[in-house]
Amino acid sequence: MNVIYLGNPTLRKKAKRVEKFDEELKKFIEELTKVMYRDDGVGLAAPQVDESIRVFVYDDGNGLNVVINPEILKRSENKVKMEEGCLSVPGIYADVFRAQSVEVKYFDIEGKEHHKELSDYEARIFQHEFDHLEGVLFIDYLSTAKKAILRSRINKIKKGEVL
């Protein structure tokens, strides 16, 4: 299992809901987690490994979180700017404004539902990974001017010229 890059159409699809919480899903999540840690990510969504299902994992420094079929129920009006990067858009880092806190609902690997209020760094990671399930990348939030500056690098990634 490997991370796919900008240009692969799976990254732009809205991922499908998970219907079966079975051994196959558990094995997939184990592999997804290994890839996230191996590639030094703080989060990794299923579409980033060419699986268009609503699953992501993340570690905000407090341990592994497994998120299945997430929903963002509420976003704070207060937005915070912070630099982001992405394993599927290697070598590009840019400031992105996101809600400081979010109220979320999701299921764990056992199919148990969770409701949480996330804030700061954890809320940012959740929103970034959630976007992957919607076919959105962090570079979509950049200004036209910033995208123009990065165009050459973005085009190289799309052509498979990843450094």
N, C-alpha and C positions, 0 to 999 in steps of 0.2 A: 504494500500500500504506500503510495506516494502522493505528495501535494501536487495539485494541478495549478497552472498559472493563468493569469489574465489572458483572454483570447479563447480559452476553452469554453464552449457554450454552456456547460453545466453550471458555471459560476453565475450565469445570468437567468437561470430558471428559478421559478418559485418551487421550492421543495415540497414533496408530498408528505402528508401526515403518516406517522407510524401507526400501524393498526395492530401488529402482533408484538408483544413483549415476550420474546422467546430466547432460546439459546443462541440462535443465529444473530440476533440483535446484540446480545451480551458479548459475543465474540467480536462483532464489528466494533463495538464501543471500546473493547480492550485494545484492538489494533489502532483505532483512532487516537486513543490516549497515548499509546507508544509512539506514534508518529508525532504527536504534538510535543512530547518531551524530547524526542530524538532531534527534532528540527528546531528546538529552543523557542517554541511558541508559548503564549499564555492562554491561548484558546485555539480551537480547531473545529470547524463545522463540517458535517458530512459532505456537502457539495464541494468542499476543497479537496476531497479525495475522490471526486467523480461519482459520488452517491447522492442522488437528489432526494434525500429524506430529511425530515425535520428533527435533526439530532445535532447537538454540539457538546463539547467538553471544554472546560476551562479550569485554570488554577490561578487564582489571584494572589497567591502566596499563603493562603490558608487551607490548602488541600484541594483535591480534585472535586469538581462538580460535574455531574452528568445531567444534561438537560434534553428532554424529549417533548416534542409538540408544544413549544413555549408560546406564550402570548404576553405581550406587553399591555397591561390593562390601563396604566396611567404613566405619564412622563411629567416630571416637574417642569415648571415654566423656566426655572433657573437653568441656564446653559453654561457649560464650562468648556474652555478650550484646552486641548491637550494633544500632544504629538501622538500619532498612531502610525503603525506599519501593519503589514499583513504578509503571511507566508505565501499567499498566492500572488502578491505584487512585490516581489523581492527587491530590496534596495531603495524603495521609495518610502519616505517618512514625511508626514505633513500634519499640521495642526488641524484638528476637526472639533467643531462645537457639537456637544451632545448634552442631553438632559443630565443634570447632576444626580437625580435619583429617579428610579422607576419602580412601579409596582408590577410584579410579574406572577404568572401562573405557569407551571410546567409539571411534567411527570418525571419520576426517576426510573431507573432500570427495572424496578419491581412493578412499575405501573402505578405507584403511589403519587397522588397529586400534592403539589406544594404551592403555597402562596407566600411570596416574600416581598419585602421592601428592600431594594438594593440602593446603595449610594456610592458616590465617588468612583474609585478605580473599578470596583466590582460591577457597578452599573454600566460603566463605559465598556468593559469587556462583554457583558451580556448584550448590550445594544449592537456592538460590532459583530458579534457572532450571530445574533438574531438577523441582522441585515443579510448575512450570507444565505440564510434560509429564504429570504425574499428576493434574492438575485441582485442585491445591492452591494457595492464595494465602497470602502472608505474614500477612494479617490472620486467617487460620484459627488461628494460633498465639497470638493475643492472649487475654487473660483476658476473662471475661464482663464484668467491670467496665470494662475498657478499651474493649471493643466497645460497651458502653452509652454511654460518653462520645463515641464516634465515630459512633454510629448515625445521627444526622442527616446527617453528611457522606457516610457510606456509602450511605444511601438516595438522596441527591441524585445520586451517581455512577450508581447503578442505574437512576435515572429519566432519565439522559442529561443531567443538569444539571451538566456538567463545566465548571469554571471555566477 
